[in-house]
Amino acid sequence: MTDKLTGSDRDDALAPLLANGWTVQDDRDAIHKEFVFKNFVQAFGWMTQAAIHAEKLNHHPEWSNVYKTVQVTLTTHDADGLSPLDAKLAKIMDDLARTA
Amino acid sequence: MTDKLTGSDRDDALAPLLANGWTVQDDRDAIHKEFVFKNFVQAFGWMTQAAIHAEKLNHHPEWSNVYKTVQVTLTTHDADGLSPLDAKLAKIMDDLARTA
């Protein structure tokens, strides 16, 4: 069981993500970001790196891919909303995209 | 440029796919299938195999993944509809899923 982010913990966790292109969804307590790469190999290569980290965290994204674009939504079903795991995976994804 | 499937070529190409769980979309000339695996590693492993084949064909899916489920839509933008490449990639995906 993962605790839902609330109060100042939530603000502190979200601030760097919102500054980095993530947005909070209107219709559910989840964050979303669109990643655009040079081509399919770059996009799917990044997904593969992120997938391995997701499995290590036992926390998996909802994501879709069309050629060089990947749409990612993160939320924690156990917590019925955003948890520290979402912030952690979002940061990993951003870090991986920077070096992709 | 890839030619759009028409007439009996289209029927012949689609028949085995429709018999295997693919459906033609209502709103566009595309085929869709949901693949469900045992877990995330199996699902993403299958995606990785399919991604390599897609890149070899230079024909890429629209797909989304949530944990053990992968939704796939295939169409050919150049042809403004279904082409032989979609039938080819769909069959490869089915074959890979059988051995996953």
N, CA and C atoms of all chains as a GROMACS GRO file, in nm:
protein
  600
    1MET      N    1   0.085  -0.120   0.000
    1MET     CA    2   0.000   0.000   0.000
    1MET      C    3   0.089   0.124   0.000
    2THR      N    4   0.058   0.214  -0.092
    2THR     CA    5   0.134   0.337  -0.102
    2THR      C    6   0.044   0.453  -0.062
    3ASP      N    7   0.096   0.543   0.020
    3ASP     CA    8   0.014   0.656   0.066
    3ASP      C    9  -0.001   0.760  -0.044
    4LYS      N   10  -0.119   0.815  -0.052
    4LYS     CA   11  -0.148   0.924  -0.145
    4LYS      C   12  -0.073   1.049  -0.101
    5LEU      N   13  -0.023   1.124  -0.198
    5LEU     CA   14   0.044   1.251  -0.167
    5LEU      C   15  -0.060   1.356  -0.128
    6THR      N   16  -0.036   1.422  -0.018
    6THR     CA   17  -0.128   1.527   0.026
    6THR      C   18  -0.050   1.646   0.079
    7GLY      N   19  -0.119   1.759   0.090
    7GLY     CA   20  -0.064   1.878   0.156
    7GLY      C   21   0.067   1.926   0.096
    8SER      N   22   0.158   1.965   0.181
    8SER     CA   23   0.284   2.024   0.134
    8SER      C   24   0.375   1.917   0.072
    9ASP      N   25   0.361   1.792   0.117
    9ASP     CA   26   0.438   1.684   0.053
    9ASP      C   27   0.402   1.674  -0.095
   10ARG      N   28   0.272   1.687  -0.122
   10ARG     CA   29   0.225   1.682  -0.260
   10ARG      C   30   0.277   1.802  -0.340
   11ASP      N   31   0.267   1.919  -0.281
   11ASP     CA   32   0.316   2.040  -0.349
   11ASP      C   33   0.465   2.029  -0.380
   12ASP      N   34   0.540   1.981  -0.282
   12ASP     CA   35   0.685   1.970  -0.300
   12ASP      C   36   0.720   1.866  -0.408
   13ALA      N   37   0.642   1.759  -0.411
   13ALA     CA   38   0.670   1.654  -0.510
   13ALA      C   39   0.632   1.698  -0.651
   14LEU      N   40   0.521   1.772  -0.659
   14LEU     CA   41   0.471   1.811  -0.792
   14LEU      C   42   0.545   1.929  -0.853
   15ALA      N   43   0.593   2.021  -0.770
   15ALA     CA   44   0.650   2.146  -0.822
   15ALA      C   45   0.755   2.122  -0.931
   16PRO      N   46   0.856   2.038  -0.906
   16PRO     CA   47   0.958   2.020  -1.011
   16PRO      C   48   0.904   1.950  -1.135
   17LEU      N   49   0.800   1.869  -1.119
   17LEU     CA   50   0.743   1.799  -1.234
   17LEU      C   51   0.661   1.895  -1.320
   18LEU      N   52   0.582   1.979  -1.253
   18LEU     CA   53   0.500   2.075  -1.328
   18LEU      C   54   0.591   2.174  -1.402
   19ALA      N   55   0.706   2.204  -1.341
   19ALA     CA   56   0.803   2.294  -1.405
   19ALA      C   57   0.870   2.228  -1.524
   20ASN      N   58   0.851   2.097  -1.534
   20ASN     CA   59   0.923   2.019  -1.637
   20ASN      C   60   0.827   1.958  -1.739
   21GLY      N   61   0.706   2.016  -1.749
   21GLY     CA   62   0.617   1.973  -1.857
   21GLY      C   63   0.507   1.877  -1.818
   22TRP      N   64   0.507   1.828  -1.695
   22TRP     CA   65   0.397   1.741  -1.650
   22TRP      C   66   0.276   1.828  -1.614
   23THR      N   67   0.157   1.774  -1.638
   23THR     CA   68   0.036   1.845  -1.599
   23THR      C   69  -0.053   1.749  -1.519
   24VAL      N   70  -0.128   1.805  -1.424
   24VAL     CA   71  -0.224   1.724  -1.349
   24VAL      C   72  -0.350   1.712  -1.434
   25GLN      N   73  -0.402   1.591  -1.445
   25GLN     CA   74  -0.521   1.566  -1.526
   25GLN      C   75  -0.644   1.634  -1.464
   26ASP      N   76  -0.737   1.675  -1.548
   26ASP     CA   77  -0.860   1.737  -1.499
   26ASP      C   78  -0.954   1.635  -1.436
   27ASP      N   79  -0.959   1.517  -1.499
   27ASP     CA   80  -1.066   1.423  -1.465
   27ASP      C   81  -1.025   1.315  -1.365
   28ARG      N   82  -0.895   1.311  -1.330
   28ARG     CA   83  -0.851   1.212  -1.230
   28ARG      C   84  -0.722   1.259  -1.168
   29ASP      N   85  -0.688   1.205  -1.052
   29ASP     CA   86  -0.566   1.248  -0.982
   29ASP      C   87  -0.446   1.175  -1.042
   30ALA      N   88  -0.399   1.228  -1.153
   30ALA     CA   89  -0.292   1.165  -1.230
   30ALA      C   90  -0.212   1.275  -1.299
   31ILE      N   91  -0.088   1.246  -1.333
   31ILE     CA   92  -0.008   1.341  -1.410
   31ILE      C   93   0.020   1.286  -1.549
   32HIS      N   94   0.035   1.379  -1.644
   32HIS     CA   95   0.050   1.342  -1.784
   32HIS      C   96   0.164   1.423  -1.847
   33LYS      N   97   0.237   1.359  -1.938
   33LYS     CA   98   0.336   1.432  -2.017
   33LYS      C   99   0.351   1.366  -2.153
   34GLU      N  100   0.373   1.450  -2.254
   34GLU     CA  101   0.402   1.400  -2.388
   34GLU      C  102   0.552   1.412  -2.411
   35PHE      N  103   0.615   1.300  -2.445
   35PHE     CA  104   0.757   1.299  -2.480
   35PHE      C  105   0.770   1.282  -2.632
   36VAL      N  106   0.849   1.368  -2.694
   36VAL     CA  107   0.870   1.356  -2.839
   36VAL      C  108   1.019   1.334  -2.865
   37PHE      N  109   1.048   1.232  -2.941
   37PHE     CA  110   1.187   1.195  -2.970
   37PHE      C  111   1.217   1.217  -3.119
   38LYS      N  112   1.338   1.177  -3.160
   38LYS     CA  113   1.376   1.199  -3.300
   38LYS      C  114   1.306   1.104  -3.395
   39ASN      N  115   1.284   0.984  -3.349
   39ASN     CA  116   1.226   0.881  -3.437
   39ASN      C  117   1.176   0.765  -3.349
   40PHE      N  118   1.128   0.661  -3.414
   40PHE     CA  119   1.071   0.547  -3.340
   40PHE      C  120   1.175   0.476  -3.256
   41VAL      N  121   1.294   0.457  -3.309
   41VAL     CA  122   1.398   0.385  -3.234
   41VAL      C  123   1.432   0.460  -3.105
   42GLN      N  124   1.443   0.592  -3.114
   42GLN     CA  125   1.470   0.672  -2.994
   42GLN      C  126   1.353   0.663  -2.896
   43ALA      N  127   1.232   0.673  -2.949
   43ALA     CA  128   1.114   0.670  -2.861
   43ALA      C  129   1.102   0.535  -2.792
   44PHE      N  130   1.113   0.428  -2.869
   44PHE     CA  131   1.094   0.296  -2.808
   44PHE      C  132   1.214   0.259  -2.720
   45GLY      N  133   1.332   0.305  -2.757
   45GLY     CA  134   1.449   0.284  -2.672
   45GLY      C  135   1.430   0.347  -2.535
   46TRP      N  136   1.377   0.468  -2.535
   46TRP     CA  137   1.347   0.536  -2.408
   46TRP      C  138   1.240   0.458  -2.331
   47MET      N  139   1.138   0.412  -2.399
   47MET     CA  140   1.033   0.332  -2.332
   47MET      C  141   1.094   0.207  -2.268
   48THR      N  142   1.188   0.146  -2.337
   48THR     CA  143   1.248   0.023  -2.284
   48THR      C  144   1.325   0.052  -2.156
   49GLN      N  145   1.400   0.161  -2.156
   49GLN     CA  146   1.471   0.199  -2.033
   49GLN      C  147   1.371   0.227  -1.921
   50ALA      N  148   1.269   0.305  -1.953
   50ALA     CA  149   1.168   0.340  -1.852
   50ALA      C  150   1.095   0.215  -1.802
   51ALA      N  151   1.071   0.120  -1.892
   51ALA     CA  152   0.999  -0.003  -1.855
   51ALA      C  153   1.078  -0.083  -1.751
   52ILE      N  154   1.208  -0.088  -1.768
   52ILE     CA  155   1.291  -0.163  -1.673
   52ILE      C  156   1.287  -0.096  -1.535
   53HIS      N  157   1.295   0.036  -1.534
   53HIS     CA  158   1.283   0.108  -1.407
   53HIS      C  159   1.144   0.088  -1.346
   54ALA      N  160   1.041   0.093  -1.429
   54ALA     CA  161   0.904   0.076  -1.378
   54ALA      C  162   0.889  -0.061  -1.311
   55GLU      N  163   0.944  -0.163  -1.376
   55GLU     CA  164   0.934  -0.297  -1.319
   55GLU      C  165   1.011  -0.307  -1.187
   56LYS      N  166   1.129  -0.242  -1.181
   56LYS     CA  167   1.207  -0.241  -1.056
   56LYS      C  168   1.130  -0.174  -0.943
   57LEU      N  169   1.060  -0.065  -0.978
   57LEU     CA  170   0.980   0.007  -0.877
   57LEU      C  171   0.848  -0.067  -0.847
   58ASN      N  172   0.817  -0.167  -0.929
   58ASN     CA  173   0.684  -0.229  -0.928
   58ASN      C  174   0.575  -0.123  -0.938
   59HIS      N  175   0.601  -0.028  -1.026
   59HIS     CA  176   0.505   0.081  -1.048
   59HIS      C  177   0.507   0.114  -1.197
   60HIS      N  178   0.393   0.093  -1.263
   60HIS     CA  179   0.393   0.093  -1.410
   60HIS      C  180   0.313   0.208  -1.467
   61PRO      N  181   0.359   0.262  -1.578
   61PRO     CA  182   0.288   0.374  -1.640
   61PRO      C  183   0.169   0.327  -1.724
   62GLU      N  184   0.078   0.418  -1.750
   62GLU     CA  185  -0.016   0.404  -1.861
   62GLU      C  186   0.045   0.485  -1.973
   63TRP      N  187   0.075   0.422  -2.085
   63TRP     CA  188   0.142   0.498  -2.191
   63TRP      C  189   0.105   0.450  -2.329
   64SER      N  190   0.116   0.543  -2.423
   64SER     CA  191   0.087   0.509  -2.562
   64SER      C  192   0.196   0.568  -2.651
   65ASN      N  193   0.216   0.502  -2.761
   65ASN     CA  194   0.324   0.540  -2.853
   65ASN      C  195   0.271   0.543  -2.995
   66VAL      N  196   0.296   0.652  -3.064
   66VAL     CA  197   0.274   0.663  -3.208
   66VAL      C  198   0.402   0.719  -3.269
   67TYR      N  199   0.474   0.634  -3.340
   67TYR     CA  200   0.602   0.668  -3.401
   67TYR      C  201   0.701   0.731  -3.302
   68LYS      N  202   0.722   0.860  -3.308
   68LYS     CA  203   0.826   0.920  -3.223
   68LYS      C  204   0.770   0.987  -3.097
   69THR      N  205   0.641   0.970  -3.074
   69THR     CA  206   0.575   1.036  -2.961
   69THR      C  207   0.527   0.934  -2.859
   70VAL      N  208   0.548   0.964  -2.732
   70VAL     CA  209   0.499   0.879  -2.623
   70VAL      C  210   0.418   0.966  -2.527
   71GLN      N  211   0.294   0.927  -2.503
   71GLN     CA  212   0.209   0.993  -2.405
   71GLN      C  213   0.212   0.910  -2.278
   72VAL      N  214   0.243   0.973  -2.165
   72VAL     CA  215   0.254   0.900  -2.038
   72VAL      C  216   0.156   0.956  -1.936
   73THR      N  217   0.083   0.868  -1.870
   73THR     CA  218   0.000   0.907  -1.756
   73THR      C  219   0.043   0.823  -1.636
   74LEU      N  220   0.064   0.891  -1.525
   74LEU     CA  221   0.105   0.822  -1.403
   74LEU      C  222   0.004   0.847  -1.292
   75THR      N  223  -0.034   0.740  -1.224
   75THR     CA  224  -0.118   0.750  -1.104
   75THR      C  225  -0.096   0.620  -1.027
   76THR      N  226  -0.143   0.618  -0.904
   76THR     CA  227  -0.123   0.499  -0.821
   76THR      C  228  -0.259   0.443  -0.782
   77HIS      N  229  -0.296   0.332  -0.844
   77HIS     CA  230  -0.430   0.277  -0.821
   77HIS      C  231  -0.452   0.242  -0.675
   78ASP      N  232  -0.351   0.185  -0.611
   78ASP     CA  233  -0.362   0.149  -0.468
   78ASP      C  234  -0.392   0.270  -0.381
   79ALA      N  235  -0.340   0.385  -0.421
   79ALA     CA  236  -0.356   0.506  -0.340
   79ALA      C  237  -0.475   0.589  -0.389
   80ASP      N  238  -0.539   0.544  -0.497
   80ASP     CA  239  -0.650   0.620  -0.557
   80ASP      C  240  -0.607   0.763  -0.591
   81GLY      N  241  -0.485   0.777  -0.641
   81GLY     CA  242  -0.436   0.911  -0.678
   81GLY      C  243  -0.285   0.912  -0.683
   82LEU      N  244  -0.229   1.029  -0.681
   82LEU     CA  245  -0.084   1.042  -0.693
   82LEU      C  246  -0.013   1.003  -0.564
   83SER      N  247   0.095   0.927  -0.578
   83SER     CA  248   0.176   0.886  -0.463
   83SER      C  249   0.321   0.922  -0.491
   84PRO      N  250   0.409   0.907  -0.392
   84PRO     CA  251   0.551   0.933  -0.416
   84PRO      C  252   0.609   0.849  -0.531
   85LEU      N  253   0.551   0.732  -0.556
   85LEU     CA  254   0.601   0.648  -0.666
   85LEU      C  255   0.582   0.716  -0.802
   86ASP      N  256   0.475   0.790  -0.817
   86ASP     CA  257   0.452   0.861  -0.944
   86ASP      C  258   0.557   0.969  -0.964
   87ALA      N  259   0.586   1.042  -0.856
   87ALA     CA  260   0.687   1.147  -0.865
   87ALA      C  261   0.824   1.086  -0.897
   88LYS      N  262   0.851   0.970  -0.837
   88LYS     CA  263   0.980   0.904  -0.858
   88LYS      C  264   0.993   0.856  -1.003
   89LEU      N  265   0.888   0.792  -1.055
   89LEU     CA  266   0.894   0.741  -1.192
   89LEU      C  267   0.897   0.857  -1.293
   90ALA      N  268   0.824   0.963  -1.264
   90ALA     CA  269   0.824   1.080  -1.354
   90ALA      C  270   0.964   1.139  -1.365
   91LYS      N  271   1.032   1.150  -1.251
   91LYS     CA  272   1.168   1.205  -1.252
   91LYS      C  273   1.264   1.113  -1.329
   92ILE      N  274   1.251   0.984  -1.309
   92ILE     CA  275   1.335   0.889  -1.383
   92ILE      C  276   1.311   0.906  -1.534
   93MET      N  277   1.185   0.917  -1.573
   93MET     CA  278   1.152   0.932  -1.716
   93MET      C  279   1.213   1.061  -1.772
   94ASP      N  280   1.204   1.168  -1.696
   94ASP     CA  281   1.264   1.295  -1.741
   94ASP      C  282   1.416   1.280  -1.755
   95ASP      N  283   1.477   1.218  -1.655
   95ASP     CA  284   1.623   1.201  -1.659
   95ASP      C  285   1.664   1.116  -1.780
   96LEU      N  286   1.590   1.010  -1.806
   96LEU     CA  287   1.621   0.923  -1.920
   96LEU      C  288   1.602   0.998  -2.052
   97ALA      N  289   1.501   1.083  -2.058
   97ALA     CA  290   1.473   1.157  -2.183
   97ALA      C  291   1.585   1.258  -2.210
   98ARG      N  292   1.645   1.309  -2.103
   98ARG     CA  293   1.752   1.408  -2.121
   98ARG      C  294   1.876   1.344  -2.184
   99THR      N  295   1.899   1.218  -2.153
   99THR     CA  296   2.018   1.150  -2.205
   99THR      C  297   1.987   1.068  -2.330
  100ALA      N  298   1.859   1.068  -2.374
  100ALA     CA  299   1.820   0.985  -2.490
  100ALA      C  300   1.874   1.044  -2.620
  101MET      N  301   0.548   0.480  -5.104
  101MET     CA  302   0.401   0.478  -5.112
  101MET      C  303   0.353   0.334  -5.111
  102THR      N  304   0.257   0.309  -5.026
  102THR     CA  305   0.200   0.176  -5.014
  102THR      C  306   0.056   0.180  -5.063
  103ASP      N  307   0.016   0.082  -5.143
  103ASP     CA  308  -0.121   0.082  -5.195
  103ASP      C  309  -0.221   0.037  -5.089
  104LYS      N  310  -0.334   0.101  -5.088
  104LYS     CA  311  -0.443   0.063  -4.999
  104LYS      C  312  -0.500  -0.071  -5.043
  105LEU      N  313  -0.537  -0.154  -4.946
  105LEU     CA  314  -0.600  -0.282  -4.978
  105LEU      C  315  -0.743  -0.259  -5.024
  106THR      N  316  -0.779  -0.320  -5.135
  106THR     CA  317  -0.917  -0.307  -5.185
  106THR      C  318  -0.965  -0.441  -5.241
  107GLY      N  319  -1.096  -0.451  -5.256
  107GLY     CA  320  -1.157  -0.566  -5.322
  107GLY      C  321  -1.123  -0.698  -5.257
  108SER      N  322  -1.098  -0.798  -5.342
  108SER     CA  323  -1.076  -0.932  -5.288
  108SER      C  324  -0.940  -0.943  -5.220
  109ASP      N  325  -0.842  -0.860  -5.261
  109ASP     CA  326  -0.714  -0.859  -5.190
  109ASP      C  327  -0.736  -0.822  -5.044
  110ARG      N  328  -0.822  -0.721  -5.024
  110ARG     CA  329  -0.852  -0.677  -4.888
  110ARG      C  330  -0.922  -0.787  -4.809
  111ASP      N  331  -1.022  -0.849  -4.871
  111ASP     CA  332  -1.096  -0.956  -4.803
  111ASP      C  333  -1.002  -1.070  -4.765
  112ASP      N  334  -0.914  -1.107  -4.858
  112ASP     CA  335  -0.822  -1.217  -4.832
  112ASP      C  336  -0.724  -1.183  -4.720
  113ALA      N  337  -0.680  -1.058  -4.719
  113ALA     CA  338  -0.583  -1.017  -4.617
  113ALA      C  339  -0.648  -1.008  -4.479
  114LEU      N  340  -0.773  -0.961  -4.478
  114LEU     CA  341  -0.839  -0.939  -4.349
  114LEU      C  342  -0.896  -1.067  -4.287
  115ALA      N  343  -0.939  -1.160  -4.370
  115ALA     CA  344  -1.010  -1.278  -4.317
  115ALA      C  345  -0.935  -1.348  -4.203
  116PRO      N  346  -0.806  -1.382  -4.222
  116PRO     CA  347  -0.738  -1.453  -4.113
  116PRO      C  348  -0.719  -1.365  -3.988
  117LEU      N  349  -0.711  -1.233  -4.008
  117LEU     CA  350  -0.692  -1.144  -3.894
  117LEU      C  351  -0.823  -1.131  -3.814
  118LEU      N  352  -0.934  -1.115  -3.886
  118LEU     CA  353  -1.064  -1.105  -3.819
  118LEU      C  354  -1.096  -1.234  -3.744
  119ALA      N  355  -1.050  -1.345  -3.799
  119ALA     CA  356  -1.071  -1.474  -3.732
  119ALA      C  357  -0.983  -1.487  -3.609
  120ASN      N  358  -0.887  -1.398  -3.596
  120ASN     CA  359  -0.789  -1.408  -3.487
  120ASN      C  360  -0.798  -1.292  -3.389
  121GLY      N  361  -0.915  -1.226  -3.386
  121GLY     CA  362  -0.936  -1.126  -3.280
  121GLY      C  363  -0.920  -0.982  -3.322
  122TRP      N  364  -0.876  -0.956  -3.445
  122TRP     CA  365  -0.866  -0.818  -3.493
  122TRP      C  366  -1.003  -0.770  -3.537
  123THR      N  367  -1.031  -0.644  -3.518
  123THR     CA  368  -1.157  -0.586  -3.565
  123THR      C  369  -1.126  -0.461  -3.647
  124VAL      N  370  -1.211  -0.434  -3.745
  124VAL     CA  371  -1.197  -0.310  -3.822
  124VAL      C  372  -1.265  -0.198  -3.743
  125GLN      N  373  -1.196  -0.087  -3.729
  125GLN     CA  374  -1.249   0.027  -3.655
  125GLN      C  375  -1.371   0.086  -3.724
  126ASP      N  376  -1.463   0.139  -3.645
  126ASP     CA  377  -1.583   0.202  -3.701
  126ASP      C  378  -1.550   0.337  -3.765
  127ASP      N  379  -1.460   0.410  -3.702
  127ASP     CA  380  -1.443   0.551  -3.737
  127ASP      C  381  -1.326   0.579  -3.832
  128ARG      N  382  -1.247   0.474  -3.862
  128ARG     CA  383  -1.138   0.495  -3.956
  128ARG      C  384  -1.098   0.360  -4.015
  129ASP      N  385  -1.029   0.361  -4.128
  129ASP     CA  386  -0.990   0.237  -4.193
  129ASP      C  387  -0.864   0.183  -4.126
  130ALA      N  388  -0.885   0.117  -4.012
  130ALA     CA  389  -0.775   0.066  -3.931
  130ALA      C  390  -0.823  -0.061  -3.861
  131ILE      N  391  -0.727  -0.144  -3.821
  131ILE     CA  392  -0.763  -0.263  -3.743
  131ILE      C  393  -0.710  -0.250  -3.602
  132HIS      N  394  -0.782  -0.313  -3.509
  132HIS     CA  395  -0.749  -0.301  -3.367
  132HIS      C  396  -0.752  -0.439  -3.300
  133LYS      N  397  -0.664  -0.459  -3.204
  133LYS     CA  398  -0.670  -0.581  -3.122
  133LYS      C  399  -0.614  -0.551  -2.984
  134GLU      N  400  -0.674  -0.614  -2.884
  134GLU     CA  401  -0.621  -0.605  -2.747
  134GLU      C  402  -0.545  -0.734  -2.717
  135PHE      N  403  -0.421  -0.721  -2.677
  135PHE     CA  404  -0.340  -0.835  -2.636
  135PHE      C  405  -0.326  -0.831  -2.483
  136VAL      N  406  -0.353  -0.944  -2.419
  136VAL     CA  407  -0.339  -0.950  -2.273
  136VAL      C  408  -0.236  -1.058  -2.239
  137PHE      N  409  -0.139  -1.020  -2.159
  137PHE     CA  410  -0.030  -1.111  -2.122
  137PHE      C  411  -0.038  -1.146  -1.973
  138LYS      N  412   0.062  -1.221  -1.924
  138LYS     CA  413   0.058  -1.262  -1.783
  138LYS      C  414   0.091  -1.147  -1.690
  139ASN      N  415   0.178  -1.059  -1.734
  139ASN     CA  416   0.225  -0.951  -1.647
  139ASN      C  417   0.295  -0.846  -1.734
  140PHE      N  418   0.349  -0.744  -1.670
  140PHE     CA  419   0.412  -0.634  -1.743
  140PHE      C  420   0.535  -0.679  -1.821
  141VAL      N  421   0.615  -0.765  -1.760
  141VAL     CA  422   0.738  -0.808  -1.829
  141VAL      C  423   0.704  -0.882  -1.958
  142GLN      N  424   0.602  -0.967  -1.952
  142GLN     CA  425   0.559  -1.039  -2.073
  142GLN      C  426   0.503  -0.942  -2.176
  143ALA      N  427   0.423  -0.847  -2.130
  143ALA     CA  428   0.361  -0.751  -2.222
  143ALA      C  429   0.467  -0.664  -2.289
  144PHE      N  430   0.557  -0.609  -2.207
  144PHE     CA  431   0.656  -0.520  -2.267
  144PHE      C  432   0.761  -0.597  -2.347
  145GLY      N  433   0.788  -0.720  -2.306
  145GLY     CA  434   0.879  -0.804  -2.384
  145GLY      C  435   0.823  -0.828  -2.524
  146TRP      N  436   0.695  -0.855  -2.530
  146TRP     CA  437   0.628  -0.873  -2.660
  146TRP      C  438   0.634  -0.743  -2.740
  147MET      N  439   0.608  -0.631  -2.674
  147MET     CA  440   0.616  -0.503  -2.745
  147MET      C  441   0.755  -0.481  -2.804
  148THR      N  442   0.856  -0.519  -2.729
  148THR     CA  443   0.994  -0.498  -2.775
  148THR      C  444   1.021  -0.581  -2.900
  149GLN      N  445   0.976  -0.705  -2.900
  149GLN     CA  446   0.992  -0.789  -3.020
  149GLN      C  447   0.916  -0.728  -3.138
  150ALA      N  448   0.793  -0.686  -3.112
  150ALA     CA  449   0.711  -0.628  -3.219
  150ALA      C  450   0.773  -0.497  -3.269
  151ALA      N  451   0.832  -0.420  -3.177
  151ALA     CA  452   0.892  -0.292  -3.215
  151ALA      C  453   1.007  -0.311  -3.314
  152ILE      N  454   1.086  -0.416  -3.290
  152ILE     CA  455   1.200  -0.442  -3.379
  152ILE      C  456   1.150  -0.480  -3.518
  153HIS      N  457   1.045  -0.563  -3.522
  153HIS     CA  458   0.987  -0.599  -3.652
  153HIS      C  459   0.925  -0.477  -3.720
  154ALA      N  460   0.859  -0.393  -3.642
  154ALA     CA  461   0.796  -0.272  -3.698
  154ALA      C  462   0.902  -0.183  -3.764
  155GLU      N  463   1.012  -0.167  -3.694
  155GLU     CA  464   1.119  -0.082  -3.747
  155GLU      C  465   1.178  -0.143  -3.874
  156LYS      N  466   1.193  -0.277  -3.875
  156LYS     CA  467   1.244  -0.344  -3.996
  156LYS      C  468   1.150  -0.323  -4.114
  157LEU      N  469   1.020  -0.328  -4.087
  157LEU     CA  470   0.920  -0.306  -4.192
  157LEU      C  471   0.906  -0.158  -4.227
  158ASN      N  472   0.964  -0.073  -4.145
  158ASN     CA  473   0.938   0.072  -4.151
  158ASN      C  474   0.788   0.099  -4.149
  159HIS      N  475   0.720   0.026  -4.062
  159HIS     CA  476   0.575   0.042  -4.047
  159HIS      C  477   0.544   0.024  -3.899
  160HIS      N  478   0.491   0.131  -3.838
  160HIS     CA  479   0.485   0.134  -3.692
  160HIS      C  480   0.342   0.136  -3.640
  161PRO      N  481   0.318   0.068  -3.529
  161PRO     CA  482   0.183   0.063  -3.474
  161PRO      C  483   0.150   0.190  -3.395
  162GLU      N  484   0.021   0.212  -3.375
  162GLU     CA  485  -0.026   0.300  -3.268
  162GLU      C  486  -0.062   0.205  -3.155
  163TRP      N  487  -0.001   0.220  -3.040
  163TRP     CA  488  -0.030   0.123  -2.934
  163TRP      C  489  -0.017   0.186  -2.797
  164SER      N  490  -0.093   0.125  -2.705
  164SER     CA  491  -0.088   0.172  -2.567
  164SER      C  492  -0.076   0.052  -2.475
  165ASN      N  493  -0.015   0.074  -2.361
  165ASN     CA  494   0.010  -0.033  -2.265
  165ASN      C  495  -0.029   0.012  -2.125
  166VAL      N  496  -0.108  -0.071  -2.060
  166VAL     CA  497  -0.135  -0.053  -1.916
  166VAL      C  498  -0.110  -0.188  -1.851
  167TYR      N  499  -0.002  -0.196  -1.775
  167TYR     CA  500   0.041  -0.319  -1.707
  167TYR      C  501   0.050  -0.438  -1.804
  168LYS      N  502  -0.043  -0.531  -1.799
  168LYS     CA  503  -0.028  -0.654  -1.880
  168LYS      C  504  -0.106  -0.649  -2.011
  169THR      N  505  -0.168  -0.535  -2.039
  169THR     CA  506  -0.254  -0.522  -2.156
  169THR      C  507  -0.193  -0.426  -2.259
  170VAL      N  508  -0.201  -0.464  -2.385
  170VAL     CA  509  -0.153  -0.378  -2.494
  170VAL      C  510  -0.265  -0.364  -2.597
  171GLN      N  511  -0.304  -0.241  -2.626
  171GLN     CA  512  -0.403  -0.212  -2.730
  171GLN      C  513  -0.327  -0.170  -2.855
  172VAL      N  514  -0.355  -0.234  -2.966
  172VAL     CA  515  -0.284  -0.204  -3.090
  172VAL      C  516  -0.380  -0.160  -3.199
  173THR      N  517  -0.348  -0.051  -3.267
  173THR     CA  518  -0.422  -0.009  -3.385
  173THR      C  519  -0.324   0.002  -3.501
  174LEU      N  520  -0.361  -0.057  -3.613
  174LEU     CA  521  -0.275  -0.054  -3.731
  174LEU      C  522  -0.349   0.011  -3.848
  175THR      N  523  -0.280   0.101  -3.913
  175THR     CA  524  -0.331   0.161  -4.036
  175THR      C  525  -0.210   0.217  -4.110
  176THR      N  526  -0.228   0.255  -4.235
  176THR     CA  527  -0.117   0.306  -4.315
  176THR      C  528  -0.149   0.448  -4.358
  177HIS      N  529  -0.081   0.544  -4.295
  177HIS     CA  530  -0.112   0.685  -4.321
  177HIS      C  531  -0.090   0.719  -4.468
  178ASP      N  532   0.019   0.668  -4.525
  178ASP     CA  533   0.049   0.693  -4.667
  178ASP      C  534  -0.064   0.648  -4.759
  179ALA      N  535  -0.131   0.539  -4.718
  179ALA     CA  536  -0.234   0.482  -4.804
  179ALA      C  537  -0.373   0.531  -4.764
  180ASP      N  538  -0.378   0.611  -4.658
  180ASP     CA  539  -0.506   0.659  -4.605
  180ASP      C  540  -0.600   0.542  -4.574
  181GLY      N  541  -0.544   0.435  -4.518
  181GLY     CA  542  -0.625   0.319  -4.484
  181GLY      C  543  -0.539   0.195  -4.471
  182LEU      N  544  -0.602   0.081  -4.472
  182LEU     CA  545  -0.530  -0.045  -4.454
  182LEU      C  546  -0.451  -0.083  -4.579
  183SER      N  547  -0.328  -0.126  -4.557
  183SER     CA  548  -0.242  -0.171  -4.667
  183SER      C  549  -0.188  -0.310  -4.634
  184PRO      N  550  -0.121  -0.372  -4.728
  184PRO     CA  551  -0.061  -0.504  -4.698
  184PRO      C  552   0.035  -0.499  -4.579
  185LEU      N  553   0.096  -0.384  -4.552
  185LEU     CA  554   0.188  -0.374  -4.437
  185LEU      C  555   0.115  -0.395  -4.305
  186ASP      N  556  -0.009  -0.350  -4.297
  186ASP     CA  557  -0.085  -0.369  -4.174
  186ASP      C  558  -0.114  -0.517  -4.152
  187ALA      N  559  -0.152  -0.586  -4.260
  187ALA     CA  560  -0.178  -0.729  -4.249
  187ALA      C  561  -0.051  -0.804  -4.210
  188LYS      N  562   0.062  -0.760  -4.265
  188LYS     CA  563   0.190  -0.825  -4.235
  188LYS      C  564   0.229  -0.806  -4.088
  189LEU      N  565   0.218  -0.682  -4.040
  189LEU     CA  566   0.257  -0.654  -3.901
  189LEU      C  567   0.160  -0.721  -3.804
  190ALA      N  568   0.032  -0.724  -3.838
  190ALA     CA  569  -0.067  -0.790  -3.752
  190ALA      C  570  -0.034  -0.938  -3.736
  191LYS      N  571   0.002  -1.002  -3.847
  191LYS     CA  572   0.035  -1.145  -3.840
  191LYS      C  573   0.162  -1.169  -3.757
  192ILE      N  574   0.261  -1.082  -3.773
  192ILE     CA  575   0.382  -1.094  -3.692
  192ILE      C  576   0.348  -1.080  -3.544
  193MET      N  577   0.264  -0.982  -3.511
  193MET     CA  578   0.225  -0.961  -3.371
  193MET      C  579   0.154  -1.084  -3.314
  194ASP      N  580   0.065  -1.140  -3.394
  194ASP     CA  581  -0.006  -1.262  -3.349
  194ASP      C  582   0.092  -1.377  -3.328
  195ASP      N  583   0.184  -1.393  -3.423
  195ASP     CA  584   0.281  -1.502  -3.412
  195ASP      C  585   0.368  -1.484  -3.286
  196LEU      N  586   0.412  -1.360  -3.262
  196LEU     CA  587   0.495  -1.333  -3.144
  196LEU      C  588   0.416  -1.358  -3.016
  197ALA      N  589   0.288  -1.324  -3.017
  197ALA     CA  590   0.206  -1.342  -2.895
  197ALA      C  591   0.187  -1.490  -2.864
  198ARG      N  592   0.184  -1.570  -2.968
  198ARG     CA  593   0.165  -1.715  -2.948
  198ARG      C  594   0.284  -1.776  -2.877
  199THR      N  595   0.403  -1.723  -2.902
  199THR     CA  596   0.523  -1.781  -2.842
  199THR      C  597   0.566  -1.704  -2.717
  200ALA      N  598   0.491  -1.599  -2.679
  200ALA     CA  599   0.531  -1.517  -2.563
  200ALA      C  600   0.506  -1.593  -2.434
   0.00000   0.00000   0.00000
